[in-house]
């Protein structure tokens, strides 16, 4: 049985790699031909997410789409359990957004170039000054009308529990002056845990909550803002006993 699961995961991973290379190349080519480069590349990325979810047999149930305002840019904040979170969000959040992502991902051949063409923003976690500059760049993009997708934990959970949030993203939301949309993702860790190459077909649940407006908060009170967002996400993620409600 274990051998069959390993073989199945190997086939799925191979197909995923092929699809990823194909869509990355397509995104780069399309970016040089399209009038609106960033939006076009993001649409290709969304199709990439849908394709990989279909290949791997992962279904996504999404609720709360009506909570996304349509007349303002936003900062989306989601918990992070698995690489499949990225696919699920790309495939199912039906608005244009840009990713904030660690700089190392931008070094990946072809994919990194496609991400730059999409207008995604790299964050240098090892250099505080550069990280602040990246957040300021992101805030400017938001003020220009672009929404941003973020993982406030900074990385995937090691044990399935929600990690502490990074304060920098709340500085970003305050500087941009736009609402935060809390997103709770459940089920993705069972599909592909951190540091695992095994893929288990299953279902991911995405819960989009009501906007949290930053008006009334300041840099001095950003911990209160962070706790408000975290409370919403953990409230959806854990059951009444504090267990992961997968």
TIDO-96953 format. One line per 4 residues: their letters; for each residue x, y, z of N, C-alpha, C. Coordinates in nm, 2 decimals, decimal comma, padded with zeros to 4 digits. Atoms other than C-alpha are relative to their C-alpha. Example, Ala and Ser with C-alpha at 12.3 -4.5 7.8 and 13.67 -1.06 7.14 Angstrom:
REM residues 2
as> 00,09/-00,12/00,00/01,23/-00,45/00,78/00,09/00,12/00,00  -00,09/-00,11/00,00/01,37/-00,11/00,71/-00,08/00,11/00,08
REM end
This chain:
REM residues 246
xxxx> 00,08/-00,12/00,00/00,00/00,00/00,00/00,09/00,13/00,00  -00,09/-00,11/-00,01/00,28/00,24/00,09/00,07/00,02/-00,13  -00,07/-00,01/00,13/00,46/00,16/-00,24/-00,10/00,06/-00,10  00,10/-00,06/00,09/00,14/00,24/-00,43/-00,02/00,15/00,02
xxxx> 00,02/-00,14/-00,03/00,10/00,57/-00,25/00,12/00,08/-00,05  -00,13/-00,07/00,04/00,47/00,66/-00,32/00,00/00,01/-00,15  00,00/-00,01/00,15/00,43/00,57/-00,69/-00,10/00,10/-00,05  00,10/-00,10/00,04/00,11/00,77/-00,71/00,04/00,14/00,02
xxxx> -00,05/-00,13/-00,03/00,27/01,07/-00,55/00,11/00,04/-00,10  -00,11/-00,02/00,10/00,57/01,04/-00,78/-00,06/00,05/-00,14  00,06/-00,04/00,13/00,35/01,05/-01,09/-00,07/00,14/00,01  00,07/-00,13/-00,02/00,15/01,34/-00,95/00,10/00,12/00,00
xxxx> -00,11/-00,11/-00,01/00,47/01,54/-00,87/00,06/00,02/-00,14  -00,05/-00,01/00,13/00,60/01,47/-01,22/-00,09/00,08/-00,09  00,10/-00,08/00,08/00,28/01,60/-01,38/-00,01/00,14/00,04  00,01/-00,14/-00,05/00,28/01,90/-01,15/00,12/00,08/-00,05
xxxx> -00,12/-00,07/00,05/00,64/01,99/-01,25/-00,02/00,04/-00,15  00,02/-00,03/00,14/00,55/01,96/-01,62/-00,10/00,11/-00,02  00,10/-00,10/00,01/00,24/02,17/-01,58/00,06/00,14/00,05  -00,05/-00,13/-00,05/00,43/02,43/-01,38/00,09/00,06/-00,10
xxxx> -00,09/-00,05/00,10/00,70/02,47/-01,64/-00,08/00,05/-00,12  00,08/-00,04/00,11/00,44/02,49/-01,91/-00,07/00,14/00,02  00,07/-00,12/-00,03/00,24/02,76/-01,74/00,09/00,12/00,03  -00,10/-00,11/-00,03/00,55/02,96/-01,63/00,05/00,05/-00,14
xxxx> -00,04/-00,05/00,13/00,67/02,97/-01,99/-00,11/00,08/-00,07  00,12/-00,07/00,06/00,32/03,06/-02,11/-00,02/00,14/00,06  00,02/-00,13/-00,07/00,30/03,34/-01,85/00,10/00,10/-00,05  -00,10/-00,09/00,05/00,63/03,49/-01,96/-00,02/00,04/-00,14
xxxx> 00,03/-00,04/00,14/00,54/03,48/-02,33/-00,12/00,09/-00,01  00,13/-00,08/00,01/00,19/03,62/-02,27/00,03/00,14/00,06  -00,03/-00,13/-00,06/00,34/03,90/-02,06/00,06/00,10/-00,10  -00,06/-00,08/00,10/00,53/04,03/-02,36/-00,10/00,04/-00,11
xxxx> 00,09/-00,02/00,10/00,23/04,02/-02,58/-00,13/00,07/00,04  00,13/-00,06/-00,05/-00,05/04,15/-02,35/00,01/00,15/00,02  00,00/-00,14/-00,03/-00,15/04,51/-02,31/00,01/00,02/00,15  -00,01/-00,01/-00,15/-00,20/04,46/-01,93/00,08/-00,12/00,05
xxxx> -00,09/00,11/-00,03/00,10/04,25/-01,84/-00,04/-00,07/00,13  00,02/00,06/-00,13/00,04/04,19/-01,47/-00,13/-00,08/00,01  00,13/00,07/-00,01/-00,33/04,10/-01,50/00,00/-00,12/-00,08  -00,01/00,12/00,09/-00,26/03,86/-01,79/00,08/-00,11/00,07
xxxx> -00,08/00,10/-00,07/00,01/03,68/-01,60/-00,07/-00,06/00,12  00,08/00,05/-00,12/-00,21/03,65/-01,29/-00,11/-00,10/-00,05  00,10/00,08/00,06/-00,48/03,50/-01,51/00,06/-00,14/-00,03  -00,07/00,12/00,03/-00,23/03,24/-01,63/00,03/-00,08/00,13
xxxx> -00,03/00,06/-00,13/-00,13/03,17/-01,27/-00,13/-00,06/00,06  00,13/00,05/-00,05/-00,50/03,12/-01,18/-00,03/-00,13/-00,07  00,02/00,12/00,08/-00,53/02,86/-01,46/00,10/-00,11/00,04  -00,10/00,10/-00,05/-00,21/02,69/-01,34/-00,05/-00,06/00,13
xxxx> 00,05/00,05/-00,12/-00,36/02,66/-00,99/-00,12/-00,10/-00,02  00,12/00,09/00,03/-00,69/02,51/-01,13/00,05/-00,13/-00,06  -00,04/00,12/00,06/-00,50/02,27/-01,34/00,07/-00,10/00,09  -00,07/00,08/-00,10/-00,27/02,14/-01,06/-00,10/-00,06/00,10
xxxx> 00,10/00,05/-00,09/-00,57/02,10/-00,83/-00,08/-00,12/-00,07  00,07/00,11/00,08/-00,75/01,89/-01,10/00,09/-00,12/-00,01  -00,10/00,11/00,02/-00,44/01,68/-01,17/00,01/-00,08/00,13  -00,03/00,06/-00,13/-00,39/01,60/-00,80/-00,13/-00,05/00,07
xxxx> 00,12/00,05/-00,06/-00,76/01,53/-00,73/-00,04/00,08/00,13  00,03/-00,09/-00,11/-00,79/01,82/-00,48/-00,12/00,09/-00,03  00,11/-00,08/00,02/-01,13/01,98/-00,44/00,00/00,12/00,10  00,00/-00,12/-00,08/-01,19/02,33/-00,29/-00,14/00,04/00,03
xxxx> 00,13/-00,05/-00,03/-01,49/02,44/-00,10/00,03/00,14/00,06  -00,03/-00,14/-00,04/-01,50/02,82/-00,06/-00,13/00,07/00,05  00,11/-00,07/-00,05/-01,74/03,03/00,15/00,04/00,15/00,03  -00,03/-00,13/-00,03/-01,77/03,40/00,21/00,05/00,09/-00,11
xxxx> -00,05/-00,08/00,11/-01,69/03,53/-00,13/-00,07/00,14/00,00  00,08/-00,13/00,00/-01,96/03,80/-00,08/00,07/00,10/00,10  -00,07/-00,09/-00,09/-01,73/03,95/00,19/00,11/00,08/-00,06  -00,11/-00,08/00,07/-01,48/04,08/-00,06/-00,05/00,12/-00,07
xxxx> 00,04/-00,12/00,06/-01,54/04,44/-00,14/00,05/00,01/-00,14  -00,04/-00,01/00,14/-01,53/04,52/-00,51/00,05/00,13/-00,04  -00,03/-00,14/00,04/-01,46/04,89/-00,50/00,13/00,05/00,07  -00,12/-00,05/-00,07/-01,13/04,90/-00,31/00,11/-00,10/-00,01
xxxx> -00,11/00,10/-00,02/-00,78/04,74/-00,31/00,00/-00,06/00,14  00,01/00,07/-00,13/-00,73/04,50/-00,02/00,14/-00,07/00,03  -00,11/00,09/-00,05/-00,47/04,31/00,19/-00,06/-00,12/00,05  00,04/00,13/-00,04/-00,56/03,95/00,20/00,10/-00,07/00,10
xxxx> -00,09/00,07/-00,09/-00,42/03,76/00,50/-00,05/-00,14/00,03  00,04/00,14/-00,01/-00,44/03,38/00,51/00,10/-00,08/00,09  -00,09/00,09/-00,07/-00,30/03,11/00,74/00,07/-00,09/-00,10  -00,08/00,08/00,10/-00,04/02,88/00,58/00,04/-00,14/00,05
xxxx> -00,02/00,14/-00,04/-00,04/02,50/00,61/00,08/-00,08/-00,10  -00,05/00,09/00,10/00,08/02,37/00,28/00,03/00,08/-00,13  -00,02/-00,06/00,13/00,21/02,46/-00,07/-00,13/00,01/-00,08  00,13/00,01/00,07/-00,14/02,37/-00,18/-00,09/00,13/00,03
xxxx> 00,08/-00,12/-00,03/-00,27/02,69/-00,01/00,02/00,10/-00,12  -00,02/-00,09/00,11/-00,11/02,89/-00,30/-00,09/-00,04/-00,12  00,09/00,05/00,11/-00,29/02,68/-00,56/-00,14/00,03/00,02  00,14/-00,01/-00,04/-00,62/02,69/-00,38/-00,04/00,15/-00,01
xxxx> 00,03/-00,14/00,01/-00,61/03,07/-00,35/00,01/00,06/-00,14  00,00/-00,04/00,14/-00,50/03,13/-00,70/-00,12/-00,04/-00,08  00,11/00,06/00,08/-00,77/02,91/-00,84/-00,14/00,05/00,04  00,14/-00,03/-00,06/-01,06/03,04/-00,62/-00,02/00,14/00,04
xxxx> 00,03/-00,14/-00,04/-01,01/03,40/-00,52/-00,02/00,08/-00,13  00,04/-00,05/00,13/-01,19/03,57/-00,81/00,02/00,15/-00,01  -00,04/-00,14/00,02/-01,02/03,91/-00,79/00,15/00,00/-00,04  -00,14/-00,02/00,03/-00,68/04,03/-00,92/00,07/00,03/00,13
xxxx> -00,09/-00,04/-00,12/-00,41/04,03/-00,65/00,14/-00,03/-00,04  -00,15/00,02/00,01/-00,03/04,03/-00,62/00,05/-00,07/00,12  -00,06/00,07/-00,11/00,17/03,80/-00,40/00,12/00,08/00,06  -00,12/-00,03/-00,07/00,42/03,90/-00,14/00,07/-00,13/00,03
xxxx> -00,07/00,13/-00,01/00,68/03,62/-00,14/00,14/00,02/00,04  -00,14/-00,01/-00,03/01,02/03,55/00,00/00,09/00,00/-00,12  -00,08/-00,03/00,11/01,30/03,65/-00,23/00,05/-00,13/-00,07  -00,06/00,12/00,05/01,43/03,29/-00,27/-00,08/-00,06/-00,12
xxxx> 00,09/00,06/00,10/01,13/03,19/-00,48/00,02/00,07/-00,14  -00,02/-00,07/00,12/01,22/03,46/-00,74/00,13/-00,05/-00,07  -00,12/00,05/00,07/01,55/03,28/-00,81/-00,03/-00,13/-00,08  00,03/00,13/00,08/01,37/02,97/-00,95/-00,01/00,04/-00,15
xxxx> 00,00/-00,02/00,15/01,43/02,96/-01,33/-00,14/00,00/-00,05  00,13/-00,02/00,08/01,14/03,07/-01,55/-00,11/00,05/00,10  00,11/-00,04/-00,10/00,89/03,08/-01,25/00,03/00,14/00,06  -00,03/-00,12/-00,06/01,08/03,36/-01,09/-00,02/00,12/-00,09
xxxx> 00,02/-00,10/00,10/01,08/03,56/-01,41/-00,15/00,03/-00,02  00,15/-00,02/00,01/00,70/03,50/-01,45/-00,05/00,08/00,11  00,05/-00,07/-00,11/00,65/03,62/-01,10/00,03/00,15/00,00  -00,03/-00,14/00,02/00,83/03,94/-01,17/-00,09/00,07/-00,10
xxxx> 00,09/-00,05/00,11/00,63/03,99/-01,49/-00,14/00,02/00,05  00,14/-00,02/-00,06/00,31/03,95/-01,28/00,00/00,11/00,10  00,00/-00,11/-00,09/00,42/04,23/-01,05/00,00/-00,05/00,15  -00,01/00,05/-00,14/00,47/04,00/-00,74/00,12/00,07/00,06
xxxx> -00,10/-00,07/-00,08/00,68/04,15/-00,47/00,08/-00,09/00,09  -00,08/00,08/-00,08/00,98/03,99/-00,31/00,03/00,06/00,13  -00,03/-00,05/-00,13/01,06/04,02/00,06/00,13/-00,06/00,05  -00,13/00,05/-00,05/01,42/03,99/00,19/-00,01/-00,01/00,15
xxxx> 00,02/00,01/-00,14/01,37/03,85/00,54/00,12/00,02/00,08  -00,13/-00,01/-00,07/01,74/03,86/00,62/00,05/00,14/00,01  -00,04/-00,14/00,00/01,77/04,23/00,56/-00,12/00,09/00,04  00,12/-00,08/-00,05/01,54/04,45/00,77/-00,03/00,12/-00,09
xxxx> 00,02/-00,12/00,08/01,60/04,77/00,56/-00,06/-00,04/-00,13  00,05/00,04/00,12/01,53/04,59/00,24/-00,15/-00,05/00,01  00,13/00,05/-00,03/01,22/04,42/00,39/-00,10/00,12/00,01  00,08/-00,12/-00,02/01,08/04,76/00,49/-00,02/00,07/-00,14
xxxx> 00,02/-00,05/00,13/01,15/04,89/00,14/-00,10/-00,08/-00,09  00,10/00,08/00,07/00,96/04,60/-00,01/-00,14/00,02/00,04  00,13/-00,03/-00,06/00,67/04,67/00,22/-00,05/00,13/-00,05  00,04/-00,13/00,05/00,67/05,03/00,11/-00,04/-00,01/-00,15
xxxx> 00,03/00,02/00,14/00,68/04,92/-00,25/-00,14/-00,06/-00,02  00,13/00,07/00,00/00,38/04,69/-00,18/-00,11/00,10/00,03  00,10/-00,10/-00,04/00,19/04,98/-00,01/-00,03/00,09/-00,12  00,02/-00,08/00,11/00,24/05,19/-00,32/-00,08/-00,07/-00,11
xxxx> 00,08/00,07/00,10/00,11/04,92/-00,55/-00,15/-00,01/00,05  00,14/00,00/-00,05/-00,20/04,89/-00,32/-00,07/00,13/-00,02  00,06/-00,13/00,02/-00,26/05,26/-00,33/-00,03/00,03/-00,15  00,03/-00,01/00,14/-00,25/05,23/-00,71/-00,11/-00,09/-00,05
xxxx> 00,12/00,08/00,03/-00,54/04,99/-00,69/00,03/-00,15/-00,01  -00,02/00,15/00,00/-00,37/04,64/-00,66/-00,01/-00,06/00,13  00,01/00,07/-00,13/-00,47/04,40/-00,39/00,12/-00,09/00,01  -00,12/00,08/-00,03/-00,20/04,19/-00,22/-00,05/-00,12/00,09
xxxx> 00,03/00,12/-00,08/-00,22/03,83/-00,09/00,12/-00,03/00,09  -00,11/00,02/-00,10/-00,01/03,75/00,22/-00,02/-00,11/00,09  00,00/00,10/-00,11/00,07/03,48/00,47/00,06/00,06/00,13  -00,06/-00,07/-00,11/00,12/03,66/00,80/00,08/-00,08/00,10
xxxx> -00,09/00,08/-00,08/00,28/03,36/00,96/00,14/00,00/-00,05  -00,13/00,00/00,06/00,56/03,40/00,72/00,05/-00,12/-00,07  -00,04/00,13/00,06/00,60/03,03/00,64/-00,11/-00,10/00,04  00,10/00,10/-00,03/00,41/02,71/00,65/00,01/-00,06/00,15
xxxx> 00,00/00,05/-00,14/00,31/02,56/00,99/00,08/-00,13/00,00  -00,07/00,13/-00,01/00,54/02,28/01,11/-00,09/-00,11/00,06  00,08/00,10/-00,07/00,28/02,11/01,33/-00,15/00,00/-00,02  00,14/-00,01/00,03/-00,05/02,21/01,19/-00,07/00,10/00,08
xxxx> 00,05/-00,11/-00,08/-00,11/02,49/01,44/00,04/00,13/-00,06  -00,03/-00,13/00,06/-00,12/02,85/01,34/00,11/00,07/00,08  -00,12/-00,06/-00,05/00,21/03,02/01,40/-00,03/00,15/00,04  00,01/-00,14/-00,03/00,26/03,37/01,55/00,00/00,08/-00,13
xxxx> 00,01/-00,08/00,11/00,19/03,65/01,30/00,12/00,10/00,00  -00,10/-00,10/00,02/00,46/03,88/01,16/-00,06/00,14/00,00  00,06/-00,13/-00,01/00,40/04,25/01,24/00,01/00,09/-00,12  -00,03/-00,09/00,11/00,54/04,39/00,92/-00,12/00,01/-00,10
xxxx> 00,11/-00,01/00,10/00,23/04,31/00,71/-00,11/00,09/00,05  00,10/-00,09/-00,06/00,01/04,51/00,95/00,05/00,14/-00,01  -00,06/-00,13/00,04/00,25/04,80/00,90/-00,04/00,03/-00,15  00,04/-00,02/00,14/00,18/04,75/00,53/-00,14/00,04/-00,02
xxxx> 00,15/-00,04/00,01/-00,20/04,76/00,57/-00,03/00,14/00,05  00,02/-00,14/-00,06/-00,18/05,07/00,79/00,06/00,10/-00,10  -00,06/-00,10/00,09/00,05/05,25/00,54/-00,08/00,01/-00,12  00,08/-00,01/00,12/-00,17/05,16/00,25/-00,14/00,05/00,03
xxxx> 00,13/-00,05/-00,04/-00,49/05,24/00,45/-00,12/-00,07/-00,06  00,11/00,08/00,06/-00,70/04,96/00,30/-00,04/-00,11/00,09  00,05/00,11/-00,09/-00,91/04,68/00,46/00,08/-00,12/-00,01  -00,06/00,13/00,00/-00,77/04,35/00,56/-00,11/-00,11/-00,01
xxxx> 00,10/00,11/00,01/-00,96/04,04/00,45/00,06/-00,13/00,06  -00,06/00,12/-00,06/-00,89/03,74/00,69/-00,05/-00,12/-00,08  00,04/00,13/00,07/-00,89/03,40/00,51/00,05/-00,12/00,08  -00,04/00,12/-00,07/-00,89/03,07/00,69/00,00/-00,12/-00,09
xxxx> -00,02/00,12/00,09/-00,76/02,76/00,51/00,01/-00,12/00,08  00,00/00,12/-00,07/-00,83/02,42/00,64/00,01/-00,12/-00,10  00,00/00,12/00,08/-00,75/02,07/00,51/00,13/-00,01/-00,09  -00,11/00,01/00,09/-00,44/02,15/00,30/00,12/-00,07/00,05
xxxx> -00,11/00,07/-00,06/-00,19/02,01/00,54/-00,01/-00,15/-00,02  00,02/00,14/00,02/-00,34/01,67/00,51/00,03/-00,05/-00,15  -00,03/00,03/00,14/-00,29/01,69/00,13/00,15/-00,01/-00,02  -00,15/00,00/00,02/00,08/01,78/00,14/00,06/00,08/00,12
xxxx> -00,06/-00,07/-00,12/00,24/01,86/00,48/00,14/00,06/-00,04  -00,13/-00,06/00,02/00,55/02,07/00,50/00,11/-00,10/00,00  -00,12/00,09/00,01/00,88/01,89/00,40/-00,05/-00,14/-00,04  00,05/00,13/00,05/00,67/01,61/00,24/-00,02/00,01/-00,15
xxxx> 00,03/00,01/00,14/00,66/01,51/-00,12/-00,12/-00,08/-00,04  00,12/00,08/00,02/00,36/01,29/-00,08/-00,13/00,08/-00,02  00,13/-00,08/00,02/00,03/01,42/-00,22/-00,12/-00,10/00,02  00,12/00,08/-00,03/-00,30/01,29/-00,08/-00,12/00,07/-00,05
xxxx> 00,12/-00,07/00,05/-00,61/01,38/-00,28/-00,10/00,02/00,12  00,10/-00,03/-00,10/-00,87/01,55/-00,06/-00,07/00,13/-00,02  00,08/-00,12/00,01/-01,06/01,87/00,01/00,06/00,11/00,09  -00,04/-00,12/-00,07/-00,95/02,22/00,11/-00,12/00,09/00,02
xxxx> 00,11/-00,10/-00,03/-01,19/02,46/00,28/00,06/00,14/00,01  -00,04/-00,14/-00,01/-01,14/02,83/00,23/-00,12/00,08/00,06  00,11/-00,08/-00,06/-01,34/03,07/00,46/00,05/00,15/-00,01  -00,03/-00,14/00,01/-01,33/03,44/00,36/-00,09/00,08/00,09
xxxx> 00,07/-00,07/-00,10/-01,43/03,66/00,65/-00,02/00,15/-00,04  00,03/-00,14/00,03/-01,56/04,02/00,66/00,12/00,08/00,01  -00,12/-00,09/-00,01/-01,32/04,30/00,61/00,02/00,06/00,14  -00,04/-00,08/-00,12/-01,13/04,45/00,90/00,06/00,13/-00,04
xxxx> -00,05/-00,13/00,04/-01,09/04,82/00,85/00,11/00,05/00,09  -00,11/-00,05/-00,08/-00,77/04,98/00,96/-00,02/00,14/00,06  00,03/-00,14/-00,05/-00,92/05,32/01,03/-00,02/-00,01/00,15  00,01/00,00/-00,14/-00,88/05,39/01,40/00,12/-00,07/00,07
xxxx> -00,12/00,06/-00,05/-00,56/05,18/01,43/00,12/00,09/-00,04  -00,12/-00,07/00,03/-00,21/05,32/01,42/00,12/-00,09/00,01  -00,12/00,08/-00,02/00,15/05,19/01,42/00,01/-00,04/00,14  -00,01/00,03/-00,15/00,14/05,21/01,80/-00,10/-00,10/00,04
xxxx> 00,10/00,09/-00,04/-00,17/05,00/01,81/-00,02/-00,12/-00,10  00,01/00,10/00,10/-00,09/04,76/01,53/-00,01/-00,14/00,06  00,02/00,13/-00,06/-00,07/04,47/01,78/-00,15/-00,03/00,02  00,14/00,02/-00,01/-00,44/04,52/01,84/-00,06/-00,04/-00,13
xxxx> 00,04/00,03/00,13/-00,50/04,51/01,47/00,04/-00,15/-00,03  -00,05/00,14/00,02/-00,29/04,19/01,44/-00,08/-00,10/00,08  00,08/00,09/-00,09/-00,48/04,03/01,73/-00,14/-00,02/-00,05  00,13/00,01/00,05/-00,81/04,11/01,57/-00,01/-00,09/-00,12
xxxx> 00,00/00,08/00,12/-00,72/03,95/01,24/00,03/-00,15/00,04  -00,03/00,13/-00,04/-00,56/03,65/01,41/-00,12/-00,07/00,07  00,12/00,06/-00,07/-00,87/03,60/01,63/-00,10/-00,06/-00,10  00,10/00,05/00,10/-01,09/03,57/01,32/00,05/-00,13/-00,07
xxxx> -00,06/00,12/00,07/-00,86/03,32/01,14/00,00/-00,12/00,09  -00,01/00,12/-00,09/-00,80/03,10/01,45/-00,15/-00,04/00,04  00,14/00,03/-00,03/-01,18/03,12/01,53/-00,06/-00,10/-00,10  00,05/00,08/00,10/-01,25/02,96/01,20/00,08/-00,13/-00,01
xxxx> -00,09/00,11/00,02/-00,96/02,72/01,21/-00,01/-00,11/00,11  00,00/00,10/-00,11/-00,99/02,56/01,55/-00,15/-00,02/00,05  00,13/00,02/-00,06/-01,29/02,40/01,71/-00,01/00,05/00,14  00,02/-00,06/-00,13/-01,43/02,49/02,05/00,10/-00,05/00,11
xxxx> -00,10/00,05/-00,09/-01,17/02,27/02,22/00,14/00,04/-00,03  -00,14/-00,05/00,04/-00,88/02,44/02,04/00,07/-00,09/-00,09  -00,06/00,10/00,09/-00,82/02,15/01,81/-00,02/00,05/-00,15  00,01/-00,03/00,14/-00,76/02,19/01,44/-00,12/-00,06/-00,06
xx> 00,13/00,05/00,05/-01,11/02,16/01,28/00,01/-00,04/-00,15  -00,02/00,04/00,14/-00,99/01,98/00,96/-00,12/-00,07/-00,05
REM end
